[in-house]
Amino acid sequence: MTSATQRDYKKISKTYYEVIRVVENYIEIKSRCTKHCWIIYRPYEIANNKPIIIYHKHHQSIPYYHRHGYAYNITQALRNIESHDRYVLSGFAKYNK
């Protein structure tokens, strides 16, 4: 685990998220609210001034993630995920029914 990944890991709320896996340059987590799974990926080479890529899937049993967006830091990435959770829980998301 890189020092950047270690710093990121420490900022993840263990009450809000279940940590699935922590490896060299990404952290895989599951929201305890929606059960959606996420990868917060910090690539070695930072392109387009977007250092973190956020991947998402709706169920842990789905084999593949889709790219959800970008963040400039771990705090912004977690806010993005929590915002998505609020949207899903609000009932507006089609996969919440």
Phi and psi in radians as a Rosetta constraint file:
Dihedral C 1 N 2 CA 2 C 2 CIRCULARHARMONIC -1.286 0.35
Dihedral N 2 CA 2 C 2 N 3 CIRCULARHARMONIC 2.868 0.35
Dihedral C 2 N 3 CA 3 C 3 CIRCULARHARMONIC -1.113 0.35
Dihedral N 3 CA 3 C 3 N 4 CIRCULARHARMONIC -0.590 0.35
Dihedral C 3 N 4 CA 4 C 4 CIRCULARHARMONIC -1.133 0.35
Dihedral N 4 CA 4 C 4 N 5 CIRCULARHARMONIC -0.732 0.35
Dihedral C 4 N 5 CA 5 C 5 CIRCULARHARMONIC -1.151 0.35
Dihedral N 5 CA 5 C 5 N 6 CIRCULARHARMONIC -0.675 0.35
Dihedral C 5 N 6 CA 6 C 6 CIRCULARHARMONIC -1.075 0.35
Dihedral N 6 CA 6 C 6 N 7 CIRCULARHARMONIC -0.769 0.35
Dihedral C 6 N 7 CA 7 C 7 CIRCULARHARMONIC -1.101 0.35
Dihedral N 7 CA 7 C 7 N 8 CIRCULARHARMONIC -0.738 0.35
Dihedral C 7 N 8 CA 8 C 8 CIRCULARHARMONIC -1.074 0.35
Dihedral N 8 CA 8 C 8 N 9 CIRCULARHARMONIC -0.797 0.35
Dihedral C 8 N 9 CA 9 C 9 CIRCULARHARMONIC -1.007 0.35
Dihedral N 9 CA 9 C 9 N 10 CIRCULARHARMONIC -0.700 0.35
Dihedral C 9 N 10 CA 10 C 10 CIRCULARHARMONIC -1.146 0.35
Dihedral N 10 CA 10 C 10 N 11 CIRCULARHARMONIC -0.416 0.35
Dihedral C 10 N 11 CA 11 C 11 CIRCULARHARMONIC -1.520 0.35
Dihedral N 11 CA 11 C 11 N 12 CIRCULARHARMONIC -0.129 0.35
Dihedral C 11 N 12 CA 12 C 12 CIRCULARHARMONIC -1.466 0.35
Dihedral N 12 CA 12 C 12 N 13 CIRCULARHARMONIC 2.167 0.35
Dihedral C 12 N 13 CA 13 C 13 CIRCULARHARMONIC -1.213 0.35
Dihedral N 13 CA 13 C 13 N 14 CIRCULARHARMONIC 2.067 0.35
Dihedral C 13 N 14 CA 14 C 14 CIRCULARHARMONIC -1.323 0.35
Dihedral N 14 CA 14 C 14 N 15 CIRCULARHARMONIC -0.246 0.35
Dihedral C 14 N 15 CA 15 C 15 CIRCULARHARMONIC -1.463 0.35
Dihedral N 15 CA 15 C 15 N 16 CIRCULARHARMONIC -0.511 0.35
Dihedral C 15 N 16 CA 16 C 16 CIRCULARHARMONIC -1.534 0.35
Dihedral N 16 CA 16 C 16 N 17 CIRCULARHARMONIC -0.599 0.35
Dihedral C 16 N 17 CA 17 C 17 CIRCULARHARMONIC -2.111 0.35
Dihedral N 17 CA 17 C 17 N 18 CIRCULARHARMONIC 2.591 0.35
Dihedral C 17 N 18 CA 18 C 18 CIRCULARHARMONIC -1.744 0.35
Dihedral N 18 CA 18 C 18 N 19 CIRCULARHARMONIC 2.162 0.35
Dihedral C 18 N 19 CA 19 C 19 CIRCULARHARMONIC -1.453 0.35
Dihedral N 19 CA 19 C 19 N 20 CIRCULARHARMONIC 2.114 0.35
Dihedral C 19 N 20 CA 20 C 20 CIRCULARHARMONIC -1.569 0.35
Dihedral N 20 CA 20 C 20 N 21 CIRCULARHARMONIC -0.795 0.35
Dihedral C 20 N 21 CA 21 C 21 CIRCULARHARMONIC -2.745 0.35
Dihedral N 21 CA 21 C 21 N 22 CIRCULARHARMONIC 2.487 0.35
Dihedral C 21 N 22 CA 22 C 22 CIRCULARHARMONIC -2.259 0.35
Dihedral N 22 CA 22 C 22 N 23 CIRCULARHARMONIC 2.085 0.35
Dihedral C 22 N 23 CA 23 C 23 CIRCULARHARMONIC -2.243 0.35
Dihedral N 23 CA 23 C 23 N 24 CIRCULARHARMONIC -2.976 0.35
Dihedral C 23 N 24 CA 24 C 24 CIRCULARHARMONIC -0.818 0.35
Dihedral N 24 CA 24 C 24 N 25 CIRCULARHARMONIC -0.867 0.35
Dihedral C 24 N 25 CA 25 C 25 CIRCULARHARMONIC -2.330 0.35
Dihedral N 25 CA 25 C 25 N 26 CIRCULARHARMONIC 0.303 0.35
Dihedral C 25 N 26 CA 26 C 26 CIRCULARHARMONIC -2.651 0.35
Dihedral N 26 CA 26 C 26 N 27 CIRCULARHARMONIC 2.782 0.35
Dihedral C 26 N 27 CA 27 C 27 CIRCULARHARMONIC -2.196 0.35
Dihedral N 27 CA 27 C 27 N 28 CIRCULARHARMONIC 2.244 0.35
Dihedral C 27 N 28 CA 28 C 28 CIRCULARHARMONIC -1.836 0.35
Dihedral N 28 CA 28 C 28 N 29 CIRCULARHARMONIC 2.216 0.35
Dihedral C 28 N 29 CA 29 C 29 CIRCULARHARMONIC -2.337 0.35
Dihedral N 29 CA 29 C 29 N 30 CIRCULARHARMONIC 2.845 0.35
Dihedral C 29 N 30 CA 30 C 30 CIRCULARHARMONIC -2.270 0.35
Dihedral N 30 CA 30 C 30 N 31 CIRCULARHARMONIC 2.271 0.35
Dihedral C 30 N 31 CA 31 C 31 CIRCULARHARMONIC -1.224 0.35
Dihedral N 31 CA 31 C 31 N 32 CIRCULARHARMONIC 2.255 0.35
Dihedral C 31 N 32 CA 32 C 32 CIRCULARHARMONIC -1.275 0.35
Dihedral N 32 CA 32 C 32 N 33 CIRCULARHARMONIC -0.349 0.35
Dihedral C 32 N 33 CA 33 C 33 CIRCULARHARMONIC -1.354 0.35
Dihedral N 33 CA 33 C 33 N 34 CIRCULARHARMONIC -0.825 0.35
Dihedral C 33 N 34 CA 34 C 34 CIRCULARHARMONIC -1.947 0.35
Dihedral N 34 CA 34 C 34 N 35 CIRCULARHARMONIC -0.224 0.35
Dihedral C 34 N 35 CA 35 C 35 CIRCULARHARMONIC 1.195 0.35
Dihedral N 35 CA 35 C 35 N 36 CIRCULARHARMONIC 0.207 0.35
Dihedral C 35 N 36 CA 36 C 36 CIRCULARHARMONIC -1.305 0.35
Dihedral N 36 CA 36 C 36 N 37 CIRCULARHARMONIC 2.574 0.35
Dihedral C 36 N 37 CA 37 C 37 CIRCULARHARMONIC -1.861 0.35
Dihedral N 37 CA 37 C 37 N 38 CIRCULARHARMONIC 2.592 0.35
Dihedral C 37 N 38 CA 38 C 38 CIRCULARHARMONIC -2.431 0.35
Dihedral N 38 CA 38 C 38 N 39 CIRCULARHARMONIC 2.592 0.35
Dihedral C 38 N 39 CA 39 C 39 CIRCULARHARMONIC -2.107 0.35
Dihedral N 39 CA 39 C 39 N 40 CIRCULARHARMONIC 2.228 0.35
Dihedral C 39 N 40 CA 40 C 40 CIRCULARHARMONIC -1.823 0.35
Dihedral N 40 CA 40 C 40 N 41 CIRCULARHARMONIC 1.875 0.35
Dihedral C 40 N 41 CA 41 C 41 CIRCULARHARMONIC -1.922 0.35
Dihedral N 41 CA 41 C 41 N 42 CIRCULARHARMONIC 2.151 0.35
Dihedral C 41 N 42 CA 42 C 42 CIRCULARHARMONIC -1.936 0.35
Dihedral N 42 CA 42 C 42 N 43 CIRCULARHARMONIC 1.674 0.35
Dihedral C 42 N 43 CA 43 C 43 CIRCULARHARMONIC -1.162 0.35
Dihedral N 43 CA 43 C 43 N 44 CIRCULARHARMONIC 2.685 0.35
Dihedral C 43 N 44 CA 44 C 44 CIRCULARHARMONIC -1.113 0.35
Dihedral N 44 CA 44 C 44 N 45 CIRCULARHARMONIC -0.733 0.35
Dihedral C 44 N 45 CA 45 C 45 CIRCULARHARMONIC -1.735 0.35
Dihedral N 45 CA 45 C 45 N 46 CIRCULARHARMONIC 2.100 0.35
Dihedral C 45 N 46 CA 46 C 46 CIRCULARHARMONIC -1.553 0.35
Dihedral N 46 CA 46 C 46 N 47 CIRCULARHARMONIC 2.110 0.35
Dihedral C 46 N 47 CA 47 C 47 CIRCULARHARMONIC -1.978 0.35
Dihedral N 47 CA 47 C 47 N 48 CIRCULARHARMONIC 2.569 0.35
Dihedral C 47 N 48 CA 48 C 48 CIRCULARHARMONIC 0.976 0.35
Dihedral N 48 CA 48 C 48 N 49 CIRCULARHARMONIC 0.487 0.35
Dihedral C 48 N 49 CA 49 C 49 CIRCULARHARMONIC 0.984 0.35
Dihedral N 49 CA 49 C 49 N 50 CIRCULARHARMONIC 0.509 0.35
Dihedral C 49 N 50 CA 50 C 50 CIRCULARHARMONIC -2.150 0.35
Dihedral N 50 CA 50 C 50 N 51 CIRCULARHARMONIC 1.453 0.35
Dihedral C 50 N 51 CA 51 C 51 CIRCULARHARMONIC -1.268 0.35
Dihedral N 51 CA 51 C 51 N 52 CIRCULARHARMONIC -0.331 0.35
Dihedral C 51 N 52 CA 52 C 52 CIRCULARHARMONIC -2.123 0.35
Dihedral N 52 CA 52 C 52 N 53 CIRCULARHARMONIC 2.297 0.35
Dihedral C 52 N 53 CA 53 C 53 CIRCULARHARMONIC -1.905 0.35
Dihedral N 53 CA 53 C 53 N 54 CIRCULARHARMONIC 2.357 0.35
Dihedral C 53 N 54 CA 54 C 54 CIRCULARHARMONIC -1.901 0.35
Dihedral N 54 CA 54 C 54 N 55 CIRCULARHARMONIC 2.166 0.35
Dihedral C 54 N 55 CA 55 C 55 CIRCULARHARMONIC -1.945 0.35
Dihedral N 55 CA 55 C 55 N 56 CIRCULARHARMONIC 2.703 0.35
Dihedral C 55 N 56 CA 56 C 56 CIRCULARHARMONIC -2.576 0.35
Dihedral N 56 CA 56 C 56 N 57 CIRCULARHARMONIC 2.569 0.35
Dihedral C 56 N 57 CA 57 C 57 CIRCULARHARMONIC -2.551 0.35
Dihedral N 57 CA 57 C 57 N 58 CIRCULARHARMONIC 2.691 0.35
Dihedral C 57 N 58 CA 58 C 58 CIRCULARHARMONIC -1.447 0.35
Dihedral N 58 CA 58 C 58 N 59 CIRCULARHARMONIC -0.416 0.35
Dihedral C 58 N 59 CA 59 C 59 CIRCULARHARMONIC -2.455 0.35
Dihedral N 59 CA 59 C 59 N 60 CIRCULARHARMONIC 2.553 0.35
Dihedral C 59 N 60 CA 60 C 60 CIRCULARHARMONIC -1.127 0.35
Dihedral N 60 CA 60 C 60 N 61 CIRCULARHARMONIC -0.471 0.35
Dihedral C 60 N 61 CA 61 C 61 CIRCULARHARMONIC -1.303 0.35
Dihedral N 61 CA 61 C 61 N 62 CIRCULARHARMONIC -0.281 0.35
Dihedral C 61 N 62 CA 62 C 62 CIRCULARHARMONIC -1.227 0.35
Dihedral N 62 CA 62 C 62 N 63 CIRCULARHARMONIC 2.271 0.35
Dihedral C 62 N 63 CA 63 C 63 CIRCULARHARMONIC -1.273 0.35
Dihedral N 63 CA 63 C 63 N 64 CIRCULARHARMONIC -0.420 0.35
Dihedral C 63 N 64 CA 64 C 64 CIRCULARHARMONIC -2.137 0.35
Dihedral N 64 CA 64 C 64 N 65 CIRCULARHARMONIC 2.575 0.35
Dihedral C 64 N 65 CA 65 C 65 CIRCULARHARMONIC -1.649 0.35
Dihedral N 65 CA 65 C 65 N 66 CIRCULARHARMONIC 2.749 0.35
Dihedral C 65 N 66 CA 66 C 66 CIRCULARHARMONIC -2.060 0.35
Dihedral N 66 CA 66 C 66 N 67 CIRCULARHARMONIC 2.676 0.35
Dihedral C 66 N 67 CA 67 C 67 CIRCULARHARMONIC -1.253 0.35
Dihedral N 67 CA 67 C 67 N 68 CIRCULARHARMONIC 2.243 0.35
Dihedral C 67 N 68 CA 68 C 68 CIRCULARHARMONIC -1.754 0.35
Dihedral N 68 CA 68 C 68 N 69 CIRCULARHARMONIC -0.586 0.35
Dihedral C 68 N 69 CA 69 C 69 CIRCULARHARMONIC 2.919 0.35
Dihedral N 69 CA 69 C 69 N 70 CIRCULARHARMONIC -2.876 0.35
Dihedral C 69 N 70 CA 70 C 70 CIRCULARHARMONIC -2.245 0.35
Dihedral N 70 CA 70 C 70 N 71 CIRCULARHARMONIC 2.793 0.35
Dihedral C 70 N 71 CA 71 C 71 CIRCULARHARMONIC -2.557 0.35
Dihedral N 71 CA 71 C 71 N 72 CIRCULARHARMONIC 2.697 0.35
Dihedral C 71 N 72 CA 72 C 72 CIRCULARHARMONIC -1.545 0.35
Dihedral N 72 CA 72 C 72 N 73 CIRCULARHARMONIC -0.308 0.35
Dihedral C 72 N 73 CA 73 C 73 CIRCULARHARMONIC -2.756 0.35
Dihedral N 73 CA 73 C 73 N 74 CIRCULARHARMONIC 2.985 0.35
Dihedral C 73 N 74 CA 74 C 74 CIRCULARHARMONIC -1.122 0.35
Dihedral N 74 CA 74 C 74 N 75 CIRCULARHARMONIC -0.652 0.35
Dihedral C 74 N 75 CA 75 C 75 CIRCULARHARMONIC -1.076 0.35
Dihedral N 75 CA 75 C 75 N 76 CIRCULARHARMONIC -0.771 0.35
Dihedral C 75 N 76 CA 76 C 76 CIRCULARHARMONIC -1.147 0.35
Dihedral N 76 CA 76 C 76 N 77 CIRCULARHARMONIC -0.668 0.35
Dihedral C 76 N 77 CA 77 C 77 CIRCULARHARMONIC -1.087 0.35
Dihedral N 77 CA 77 C 77 N 78 CIRCULARHARMONIC -0.784 0.35
Dihedral C 77 N 78 CA 78 C 78 CIRCULARHARMONIC -1.180 0.35
Dihedral N 78 CA 78 C 78 N 79 CIRCULARHARMONIC -0.648 0.35
Dihedral C 78 N 79 CA 79 C 79 CIRCULARHARMONIC -1.100 0.35
Dihedral N 79 CA 79 C 79 N 80 CIRCULARHARMONIC -0.684 0.35
Dihedral C 79 N 80 CA 80 C 80 CIRCULARHARMONIC -1.074 0.35
Dihedral N 80 CA 80 C 80 N 81 CIRCULARHARMONIC -0.790 0.35
Dihedral C 80 N 81 CA 81 C 81 CIRCULARHARMONIC -1.125 0.35
Dihedral N 81 CA 81 C 81 N 82 CIRCULARHARMONIC -0.789 0.35
Dihedral C 81 N 82 CA 82 C 82 CIRCULARHARMONIC -1.164 0.35
Dihedral N 82 CA 82 C 82 N 83 CIRCULARHARMONIC -0.582 0.35
Dihedral C 82 N 83 CA 83 C 83 CIRCULARHARMONIC -1.130 0.35
Dihedral N 83 CA 83 C 83 N 84 CIRCULARHARMONIC -0.740 0.35
Dihedral C 83 N 84 CA 84 C 84 CIRCULARHARMONIC -1.083 0.35
Dihedral N 84 CA 84 C 84 N 85 CIRCULARHARMONIC -0.727 0.35
Dihedral C 84 N 85 CA 85 C 85 CIRCULARHARMONIC -1.036 0.35
Dihedral N 85 CA 85 C 85 N 86 CIRCULARHARMONIC -0.771 0.35
Dihedral C 85 N 86 CA 86 C 86 CIRCULARHARMONIC -1.068 0.35
Dihedral N 86 CA 86 C 86 N 87 CIRCULARHARMONIC -0.696 0.35
Dihedral C 86 N 87 CA 87 C 87 CIRCULARHARMONIC -1.088 0.35
Dihedral N 87 CA 87 C 87 N 88 CIRCULARHARMONIC -0.828 0.35
Dihedral C 87 N 88 CA 88 C 88 CIRCULARHARMONIC -1.083 0.35
Dihedral N 88 CA 88 C 88 N 89 CIRCULARHARMONIC -0.799 0.35
Dihedral C 88 N 89 CA 89 C 89 CIRCULARHARMONIC -1.241 0.35
Dihedral N 89 CA 89 C 89 N 90 CIRCULARHARMONIC -0.332 0.35
Dihedral C 89 N 90 CA 90 C 90 CIRCULARHARMONIC -1.237 0.35
Dihedral N 90 CA 90 C 90 N 91 CIRCULARHARMONIC -0.323 0.35
Dihedral C 90 N 91 CA 91 C 91 CIRCULARHARMONIC 1.687 0.35
Dihedral N 91 CA 91 C 91 N 92 CIRCULARHARMONIC -0.092 0.35
Dihedral C 91 N 92 CA 92 C 92 CIRCULARHARMONIC -1.369 0.35
Dihedral N 92 CA 92 C 92 N 93 CIRCULARHARMONIC -0.417 0.35
Dihedral C 92 N 93 CA 93 C 93 CIRCULARHARMONIC -1.302 0.35
Dihedral N 93 CA 93 C 93 N 94 CIRCULARHARMONIC 2.340 0.35
Dihedral C 93 N 94 CA 94 C 94 CIRCULARHARMONIC -1.145 0.35
Dihedral N 94 CA 94 C 94 N 95 CIRCULARHARMONIC -0.471 0.35
Dihedral C 94 N 95 CA 95 C 95 CIRCULARHARMONIC -1.568 0.35
Dihedral N 95 CA 95 C 95 N 96 CIRCULARHARMONIC 0.134 0.35
Dihedral C 95 N 96 CA 96 C 96 CIRCULARHARMONIC -1.562 0.35
Dihedral N 96 CA 96 C 96 N 97 CIRCULARHARMONIC -0.192 0.35
